Amino acid sequence: MARVFALVPVLGICALLLAGIPAVAQHPDLLRAFPYAASDERADTALRDLMRRTGIPVIISNEISGSVSVNNSNGSIMDVLNSISEQVNGVWWFDGSAVRVEPSSVLTSRMIPLDGFTVGQLRQQMRAVRLEDARFLISAAEDASMIRLSGPTGYVDAVEALALHLTELRRADKPVRAGFPVIIRGRETARSQPETPQQQGNE
């Protein structure tokens, strides 16, 4: 699939990421209240401690470094992630099963074609696999044949893989299912989780 890369103003995107816009269709635990405090703690140590307590896996880039202090008495897990990421000039995103924390230098913008499905159908599938995030907006009219998506490179890769998966389903004339793209560190493939025998029997 052809890709179009464009440089984006990192500071502008960072302002959006830190503007307090809630993520949607993500892991419900990210929104629950979670008192948490840390004082001059290594960022990676604080992140692992936080996510160990929540039971949500976390993948931290080796480029995330520095110390953080957090006093989250009334906020959510998402608030803690926002605070830590802001202090180390990072960005976090949820890949459908794990939280990923990466430097803001990975932010990118890309055009992704929609071959045989609509923007609304792409959004629906993003919600189904817990990829939709209000911080990373899809720029396109509802009848567009291509979208522009800005966000962490891994996140944009995952959405592009999902779009490719939908294209392959259309070409194979198969119904769209809510399959998770297989996520490999740094890149994603368009392969989905296998169907269960019960799902196959219902076709």
Long-range contacts (C-beta under 8 A, 24 or more apart in sequence): 1-113, 1-160, 1-164, 2-113, 3-110, 3-111, 3-160, 4-110, 4-111, 5-108, 5-109, 5-110, 6-108, 6-109, 6-110, 6-111, 7-109, 8-107, 8-108, 8-109, 8-150, 10-104, 10-105, 10-107, 13-104, 13-107, 13-150, 13-151, 14-89, 14-91, 14-104, 14-107, 16-135, 17-85, 17-91, 17-104, 17-135, 18-82, 18-85, 18-86, 19-135, 20-82, 21-134, 21-135, 22-78, 22-134, 23-78, 23-94, 23-133, 23-134, 23-135, 24-127, 24-132, 24-133, 24-134, 25-126, 25-127, 25-130, 25-131, 25-132, 25-133, 26-94, 26-130, 26-132, 26-133, 27-56, 27-94, 27-130, 29-54, 29-55, 29-56, 29-77, 30-56, 30-76, 30-77, 30-78, 30-81, 30-94, 30-99, 31-76, 31-77, 31-78, 32-76, 32-77, 33-74, 33-75, 33-76, 34-72, 34-75, 34-76, 34-77, 34-80, 35-72, 35-73, 35-74, 36-70, 36-72, 36-77, 36-80, 37-70, 37-71, 37-72, 37-73, 38-68, 38-69, 38-70, 39-69, 40-67, 40-68, 40-69, 41-67, 41-68, 41-69, 41-70, 42-66, 42-67, 42-68, 43-67, 43-68, 43-84, 43-87, 43-88, 43-90, 46-70, 46-84, 47-81, 47-84, 47-101, 50-77, 50-80, 50-81, 50-84, 51-99, 56-98, 56-99, 57-97, 57-98, 57-99, 58-98, 58-99, 58-100, 58-101, 59-98, 59-99, 59-100, 59-101, 59-185, 60-100, 60-101, 61-90, 61-100, 61-101, 61-102, 61-103, 61-106, 63-102, 63-103, 63-105, 64-88, 64-90, 64-101, 64-102, 64-103, 91-152, 93-133, 93-136, 93-151, 93-152, 93-154, 93-155, 94-130, 94-131, 94-133, 95-131, 95-154, 95-155, 95-158, 95-183, 96-129, 96-130, 96-131, 96-158, 96-180, 96-181, 96-183, 97-130, 97-180, 97-183, 100-152, 100-154, 102-152, 102-154, 106-152, 106-153, 106-154, 107-150, 107-151, 107-152, 107-153, 108-150, 108-151, 108-152, 108-153, 108-156, 109-148, 109-149, 109-150, 109-156, 110-148, 110-149, 110-150, 110-156, 110-160, 111-146, 111-147, 111-148, 112-146, 112-147, 112-148, 112-149, 112-156, 112-159, 112-160, 112-163, 113-145, 113-146, 113-163, 114-144, 114-145, 114-146, 114-147, 114-163, 114-166, 115-145, 115-163, 115-167, 115-170, 116-166, 116-167, 116-170, 116-171, 117-166, 117-167, 117-170, 117-176, 118-142, 118-143, 119-143, 119-144, 119-147, 121-166, 121-176, 122-147, 122-159, 122-162, 122-163, 122-166, 125-162, 125-166, 125-176, 125-178, 126-159, 126-162, 128-178, 129-162, 129-178, 129-179, 129-180, 129-181, 131-155, 131-158, 131-159, 131-162, 153-186, 154-183, 154-186, 154-187, 154-188, 157-186, 157-187, 157-188, 158-183, 158-188, 160-188, 161-188, 161-189, 161-190, 162-190, 164-190, 165-190, 165-191, 165-192
